[in-house]
Amino acid sequence: LVTIGAALAKAPAHAAMRRAHREHLTTHASRILGPLASCEDVVTEVDWHMGFIRACRVASTSARFNRELLPDVAIADVMGWLLDEPGPARFLQRLTLGIVKLDGNCYREVTDVIARKPRPSLRTLFVGDFGSVDTELNWSAIDGISALWPMVPNLRELTLRSGTIEIGPIDLPQLERLTTVSGGFAAAEVAHLAAASWPSLTDLSLQFGRGHEGAATDVAVVDPILAGTRVPRLRALGLTNQEFGDAVCERVVLAKVLPQLGSLDLSMSTLTDDGARILHAHAAKLRHLESLDVSENYLTADGCALLASVARTVITSHQRTVRHGDRQALAYE
């Protein structure tokens, strides 16, 4: 299989080698894949390279949960079969985790398996790739994941998507892109991110959520990020789906990190015309931005007009109106 993979690495479209690869996997499935041979519905989007699985997506399925396919398999077990010796993905570079339990989607057991030993080849990790057809966002949890960080020292891209996210102390000096998507991203977890040093980080997008779901609501939590000292290479910053929309505008226009940014995303939040006036008053500090996204906030037509020329591209679409006298972050489920 390595020999065939080496040939395909030189000529990916080689028809005979592609056919040989399929036939070899079929003929020797039980020896190459072991218990994974019966998990084609659970392990998908498989990318083979040089005889090993380079990338894949792992997720539970309703057919397994409903016993339409037997046996039901624990995703934690599947991860062990993939990653640990003699697993075919022991040099995995890109991993996407979908829903892991249809009746309580918590990632702790799965991330514990990844954290059992160093995974130096892993470059991209996405935890929480599921939709509302699987479960609501706020019905899932990423917790106790801090043990994972020392095991993935070469991670370049990390996406964490869940109702609650417990990051814990984190040190990923090679990380270039970090995204959180949450309906309840707590202040303590934001503080862990803000306290870390990110010498390689170029893209940071944080989605917070609503206060009644446990999300941070005090704008001070982002001050260490806006100071810029821990993110010397940051070019794209997103502080989205938060409930300190106008207050963050006051911070942003004075932020030391602002001159190095190419894009700023404040969408899905509680920004009003008051915040728009602050940004407009400091337009000279924003005009270098390639993009400013203030969509899905609470701006009036006048507020949108104030921001129309403060950056090269300004996105003001889908503004919301106040209901029940309360402004909220857009997403929590």
N, C-alpha and C positions, 0 to 999 in steps of 0.2 A: 504493500500500500504506500509506503514511503517512496519507493522507486517510481510508482505511477504518479504520485503527487509531485515529485521533483520534475518529471516530464511536463506535467500540467503547469507548473510554476513558470516554465520557460515558454510554453505555448498553451495558454488557457482554453483556446477554442479548438484544440486538436481533437477531432471527432473520435478517433480510435482510442485515444487515451481516456477521454470522458466516458466512453462506453466501457472500457476496461475498468475504470474506477467504479461505475455502478455495478458491474457484474461481480467484481471482487467483494464489494460490500455486501451484496446479496448472498454470495456463496459462503462467505465467512462471517456472517453477521453475528452469530453467537460467540465466536472467538474474539472478534474485534470489539463488539459492543457489550457483551455479557448481558446483564439484565436490562440494559437500555434497548436491546433489540425489540422489545415489546412496548417501547415508550415513544413511538413516532408521533403520537398525538400530543405528548407532553414536551418533548424536545423538538423544537421546530426552528426554521430559518437557519439551518445548519450550514456552516461554511467550512469545508475541509481544506487543509493546506499542509502539504508535505507529510501526509499520512496521519494527521491529527486534526481534531476539531478546533478551528481557530475562533469561531464565533457561533453563538446560538442563543435562542430564546427558550426559557423554561417557564412553564405555567401549568397549573392544574386545569382540568377540563370538566365541564358539566357531565359529560358522558361517563367519566370515572366516578364522579361524585354520586351520580344517579345509578351506578352499577350497570350501566349499559355496556361498559367495557370493564372487564375484570383482569387482574385485581385493581382496586383503587391503590394508588401509590402515593406515598408521602414525598413531597417535593424535596425535603431535606435528604431523604435517601437517594433520590435521583441526583442531587448535587454531589453526593459522595461518590456515586458510581461514575459520574462524569470526571470529577476533578482529582480524586485520589488514585494512587496506583492500583491497578493498571488502567485507569480510566482513559478513554480516548481524547478527553479534553484537558489533560493535565498540563498543557501549555496554552490554555485558553487566553485569548487576548481581549475579546469583547463578549460581555454577558448582559443579557436583558432578562429580568425577572418579572413575569406577569403576576397574576393572582396566584397565591399559593394555597389558600384555603377558601372554599366557597362559603363556609360557615364560621367565619372569624379570621379575617385576613391579617395575620401577624407574621412578620418576616424574621423574628428572632431565631427560630430553629434553623432556618436556611442560612442566614448570615453567620450563625455559629459554625456551620459546616465549612463555609469558605474560610473562616478565621482559624480553622484547626491547624493550619500550617502556612508558611509563606507562599504567596502566589505572585511571584515577581513578574510573570509574563502578562498579568492582567492590566490592560490599558484603559478600558471603557467599562463602566458599570452603571446600569439603569435599574433601580429598584422601585417597582410600583407601576409597571406598564400594563394598566388595565383600564377598562371603561365602566360606565354606569350599568351596562348590561351584566357585568360581573358582580360589582358591589359599589355602593356609594364611597366616595373618597374618604369621608369622615368615619367610615366603618373599618378602616384599615390602620395599622400601626407599624412603624419602624422603630423598634426600641432595642436597647442594649447593643448597639452596633459599634460602639467605640473599640471593642476588641478586634474589629476587622482592620482598622486603619494601619497598624504596624505590619500587617500581613500583605498589604497591597502598596508597597512603597513607590511603585512606578506608575500608579494610576494617573491618567491624563485627563479623563473626563468622567464626571460623577453627576448622576441625576437621582434625586431622592423624591419620591412622590407618594404621599400618604396623608391621612387625616392628622396624625401626630407623628413627629419625627424627633427621636432622641439621638442626637449626634454625639454628644459627649466630647471629651478632649480629642482634638484632631490635629494631625501633622501629616500633610501630604505635599511635600515640597515640589513634586513634579506636576501637580495638578494644574491644568490650564483652563478648564471649564467646569463650573460648579453651578448646579441648578437645584433649587428646592421648590416643590409644589405642595402646598399644604393649606388646609382650612384652619389649622390651629398650631402655628409654629411659635413655640413658647420663647419668652425672653431669654431664659437660661440657655437654650440651644443656640439662639442667635449670638449670645455672648461667647459661646465656644468658638463659633466661626470667626467672630470679630477679634478674638484674642490670639488666633493662630497667625503664623506668618505664611504668606502666600507669594513666594518669590517668582513663580512661573504663571500665576493666574492672570488670564487676559479677559475672561468672561465670567461675571458673577450675576446670577439672577435669583433673587429671593422672593418667594411668594409667602405671605404671612397668614392671612385669614382673619377671622373675626374674634373679637375679645371674648365673647361668650363661649367660644370653642377652645379657649386657652391661648389664643395668639397674643404676641407682644403688641401692646398699644402705646407704649411710651417711645417717642421718636429717639430718645437718647440711646437706645440699643444700637442704632446704626452709626453713632458718632465715631467709633474707632475705625469703621470702614471708610467713612467720609474723610477722615484724617489723612488717609492715603499712605501712611508709613509702612503698613503691612502688605500693601498691594502695589508694588512699584511698577508692574507691567499691566495693570488693569486698563482696559479700553472700553469695555461694555458693562454697564451697571444697571441692574433692574431691582427696584424696591417696589414690588407690586402687590396688589391685593391686600392693602394695608389700610389701617384706620387712623393714620396720622398724616393724611394727604397734604394739608396746608402747612402743617408744622415742618414737614420734611423739605418743603420748598425753601423755608427760611434757612435750613441747614445746608441745602445743596448749593445755594448761591454763594455761600461763604466757605464751601468745602475745599480743602487743599487738593483733593483728588480730582476736582472738576476739570482743570486744564488738560489733564492727560486723557480724558474720556472722549470717545468718538460717538457713543450713543448712551442715552439715558432713558430708562423705561419706568414710568410712574403710573402705569395703567391699572385698571380694575380697582381703584382705590376711592378715597373720599375727598379728592381735590375739588375745591370750589373756585369761584371767581377771585376770592381772596388770595388763594395760592397763585392763580394766574397773574394777578397784579404784582405779586412779589417777583415772579419770574420775568415779567415784562419790564419791571423797574431795573432789573439786572441783566437785560438782554445782551449787553456787550460781553458778558462772561459766558454766554451760552451759544453765541453765533458760530463758534468753531464746531459745534456738534453736527455730525452728519444726520442724526435722528434724535428726536424727542417724542416719546410716546406718552400721551396723556388720555388715551381712549378709555371709555367705559368708566368715567368719573362723574362729577356733578357740575360740569361747566355749562353755563348758558352760552347762547350765541355770541354775546359780548365777550365772555371769557375766552372762547375759542378764537375770536378775532384778535384779542390781545396777544395771543401766542402764535399767531399765524406765521410770523417772520422771525421768531427768536432763535430758530435753528434752521439748518438747510432743508430738513424735512420734519414737519410737525404732524403727528397723527392725533386727530381729535374726534374720531368717529365714535358712534354709539354712546353718547352721553346719557346719563340716567337722571331721573327726577326723584326728589325726596318723597318717600312714602312713610306715613305714620310718624312724621317728624324726626326721622332718624336716618343718618347716613351710615352705610356699612360697606365693608370690603365686599367685593362682588361674590366671591366663591368660598364656600365652606363644605360643599358636598358634591 
